[in-house]
Amino acid sequence: MTQIFDVAIIGYGPSGASLANLLERQGRRVLVIEQFPSSYPLPRATHIDGEAMRILQATGIGEALAPKLGIYARMRFENAQGEMLIDWPRSIAPGTHGWRDSNRFHQPDLENALQARLARSSLVTVHRGLRVTALAQDAERVAITARNDRGETTEFAARFVVGCDGANSTVRGLIGAELKVLAPSQQWLVADFIMQPGAPELPEGTVQYCDPARPFTYIEGAGLRRRWEVMLMPGDDPATFAEPERVYALLKRWITPEHTVLERAVVYTFGSAIASRWRNGRILVAGDAAHQTPPFLGQGLCSGLRDIINIAWKIDWALDGRASPDLLDSYQQELAPHVSQYIAEANRIGDIIQETDPDKARRRDALLLDQPQVLTPIRPRLGGSLWGQQHDPVAGTLAAQPRLPDGRLLDDRVGLHVAVIARAGTVAQLAPASQVRLQRARAVTVEGECDAYLDQLGTDAVIIRPDHYIFGTAATPAELDDLVAALPLAAN
């Protein structure tokens, strides 16, 4: 008889492995199917923000990854004359998330930590070298057909399936989703290096060289790793543009072969797109399978992690009957408009960097030199209507993660649960029906330990969802009763 898993995850990159860890920590039986026999060992994503680190904290690998993070101090934009057009300083101290807002990292370090934790669990089964070819669902489960490179097929079953299988997602096609292109794409060379003794001193952080003759990006990676991205211009041949001799010729103003090791050079298409649907019944897509963003904000991987923690708690509630599976409709409603704002901002910044018309570039420079810009991270509010009160201005925004009197960060106390943060004695004043609903929701109450945060919010209580977004605030026990009544629990 075929084993029925709680959740099958298609794809074992950062999003898939993070989702597997979150579900495993909730006691779920998880199947992972990955088409490649081993993980990609070379650099890819290089930037991770504080919210994403908070999600990785929830997966259980935050402490393991922390020593391998680098400080990301700033990004600046320069014109062809080396004049600064835009500055984007980053704090090197932990922010409201409990982590630095910007961090440098090496993606294989992240994937190794996620996979190592799962390897110690009896709840997670990983099959590599299998490509999913068919999905068939009924009211209770999804039948999964996968094929290896010898053409042999294997059948699996799960109550839910999540496709974390990248920009060329098979799952996205199988649920009938179309990919809507949001802006023209552009080809860029991405070249990763390891610096060697005697290498010249290079800039701190990231520099966007907004030169209309050819735009470049320089990125200070983790440790001795450095990256350059080079925009292809008309007449460039993508087939030969990544050859080592060509790469070093393009970057000769910064580096030479004598002082660097070229780890990887590949031509990518920087595009922006969003899938028309992220859910079809018991099948969902997440990460690059649901949306793609150019790298100018460093938000591609971060957006995928926001997807998976949103999915994780809603699937968990649906699996044990705390909520109807229709709660998963709110996934796309909340995050499609959210990620669209990140994509729009990345495209706006990309337009500044990628301007190749000399006259337009001169006008851009004149405007920015006359009115200097200092960028700050955007933090969009979630879409949808899954809130206690629609008029609450902080509902749907990311909650802070204060440090508690015992020295722990808030999420380490709460785990993957609803949190009720209140002043001492507030919860005892709730109506009996509210007490019962909080028990059904498996909410964790933290009273009298976060009063400074409540002062910042100007309230006496706040309910925080398991994905760290604010469900609503309450100034009185009666208002908190109303909030608890609005939690998306299924009827008894």
PyMOL commands that set and color helices and strands:
alter all, ss='L'
color gray80, all
select helices_A, chain A and resi 14-25+50-59+62-68+107-119+170-174+244-250+257-259+287-289+295-297+300-319+325-353+358-370+410-414+427-429+432-441+451-457+477-486
alter helices_A, ss='H'
color red, helices_A
select strands_A, chain A and resi 4-10+30-34+47-49+70-71+74-79+84-89+102-104+124-128+131-137+142-147+153-163+179-195+206-210+216-220+225-231+260-275+279-280+283-285+291-292+373-374+419-422+444-447+461-464+470-474
alter strands_A, ss='S'
color yellow, strands_A
deselect
rebuild
show_as cartoon
